[in-house]
Amino acid sequence: MLKLCDLKDASQSVWLVSPKVTIGRAANCDLTIADESVAKLHAEVVVDNDRLTLHNLAGSGQVLLNGEPVKGRCPLKLNDELRIGGRTLAVLDPKVTRLKSAAGSNGVAWALRANHPAIAGRVFPVRESSVVGRSDECDITFSLSHLSRRHARLDVRDGLLFVVDLGSANGTYLNNKRVAETRVRRGDELRFDTLSFSVVGPADDLNKTTVRPVVSAAQLRAAGELDNSRPVETTVVSQSQPTRERSRYDSDSALADGGSSAWIWMGGLVLAVAALGFFWARNQGLI
């Protein structure tokens, strides 16, 4: 949900909720501005789901939107600034503002570190929106003929960095792949034609549980990561104690059963030999 905030006095703010928010000098307005140059009902913002519309209700009273006068009505969006009387109001997302404040307190920022030999090691900070190009009007300017006047734009959105090619003649490249608009991460190589930079900034949140899927031997062979001539070794990752005890017990039982069978065979053989000796002695008249 968005808020309309006074940039000089954070306590003077109002949530932009349906159906509308009124702005003026009157005490019953949603946002009251104590300024004689402001009409009792000076302006209103109509809220229709995610769509905001600004109405100038003061007639001759002036309302400036991003420095331009508003006559009648016009769309209003995130980060727009209104000037009513002596107040400057901005449409803000409090959640994003908190993220930016946290990033600032941690010293986290986006920047480009030059790889080109002529400017190697130089660091160029990236603001919320920074245009790169040959023109002196760009935020980051390089006097190189192969760059377009407005080559590309770098945008920080909710703490994440994006690059947008502005129709450059020689292209914008991320890790050697030409791009039109894409997200950029710390450690990436960002190149404007042949002018190369390493991206400096916060890392992605890695404090998350990662589940790696089980890969079968057939899949590994198909990917060429397993030698078909070698057998697949199976490693038991974990086994409970009762299972190990049972396995040892079964092995001991098998050994015990084997020993008993041997003794039975030996006893039978002794009895057979004794019986043969008895019958031989009897036939010889010895018994």
Rosetta blueprint (number, residue, H / E / L):
1 M L
2 L L
3 K E
4 L E
5 C E
6 D E
7 L L
8 K L
9 D L
10 A L
11 S L
12 Q L
13 S E
14 V E
15 W E
16 L L
17 V L
18 S L
19 P L
20 K E
21 V E
22 T E
23 I E
24 G E
25 R L
26 A L
27 A L
28 N L
29 C L
30 D L
31 L E
32 T E
33 I L
34 A L
35 D L
36 E L
37 S L
38 V L
39 A L
40 K L
41 L L
42 H L
43 A E
44 E E
45 V E
46 V E
47 V E
48 D E
49 N L
50 D L
51 R E
52 L E
53 T E
54 L E
55 H E
56 N E
57 L L
58 A L
59 G L
60 S L
61 G L
62 Q L
63 V E
64 L E
65 L E
66 N L
67 G L
68 E E
69 P E
70 V L
71 K L
72 G L
73 R E
74 C E
75 P E
76 L E
77 K L
78 L L
79 N L
80 D L
81 E E
82 L E
83 R E
84 I E
85 G L
86 G L
87 R E
88 T E
89 L E
90 A E
91 V E
92 L E
93 D L
94 P H
95 K H
96 V H
97 T H
98 R H
99 L H
100 K H
101 S H
102 A H
103 A H
104 G H
105 S H
106 N L
107 G L
108 V L
109 A L
110 W L
111 A E
112 L E
113 R E
114 A E
115 N L
116 H L
117 P H
118 A H
119 I H
120 A L
121 G L
122 R L
123 V E
124 F E
125 P E
126 V L
127 R L
128 E L
129 S E
130 S E
131 V E
132 V E
133 G E
134 R L
135 S L
136 D L
137 E L
138 C L
139 D L
140 I E
141 T E
142 F L
143 S L
144 L L
145 S L
146 H L
147 L L
148 S L
149 R L
150 R L
151 H L
152 A E
153 R E
154 L E
155 D E
156 V E
157 R E
158 D L
159 G L
160 L E
161 L E
162 F E
163 V E
164 V E
165 D E
166 L L
167 G L
168 S L
169 A L
170 N L
171 G L
172 T E
173 Y E
174 L E
175 N L
176 N L
177 K E
178 R E
179 V E
180 A L
181 E E
182 T E
183 R E
184 V E
185 R L
186 R L
187 G L
188 D L
189 E E
190 L E
191 R E
192 F E
193 D L
194 T L
195 L E
196 S E
197 F E
198 S E
199 V E
200 V E
201 G L
202 P L
203 A L
204 D L
205 D L
206 L L
207 N L
208 K L
209 T L
210 T L
211 V L
212 R L
213 P L
214 V L
215 V L
216 S L
217 A H
218 A H
219 Q H
220 L H
221 R H
222 A H
223 A L
224 G L
225 E L
226 L L
227 D L
228 N L
229 S L
230 R L
231 P L
232 V L
233 E L
234 T L
235 T L
236 V L
237 V L
238 S L
239 Q L
240 S L
241 Q H
242 P H
243 T H
244 R H
245 E H
246 R H
247 S H
248 R H
249 Y H
250 D H
251 S H
252 D H
253 S H
254 A H
255 L H
256 A H
257 D H
258 G H
259 G H
260 S H
261 S H
262 A H
263 W H
264 I H
265 W H
266 M H
267 G H
268 G H
269 L H
270 V H
271 L H
272 A H
273 V H
274 A H
275 A H
276 L H
277 G H
278 F H
279 F H
280 W H
281 A H
282 R H
283 N H
284 Q L
285 G L
286 L L
287 I L
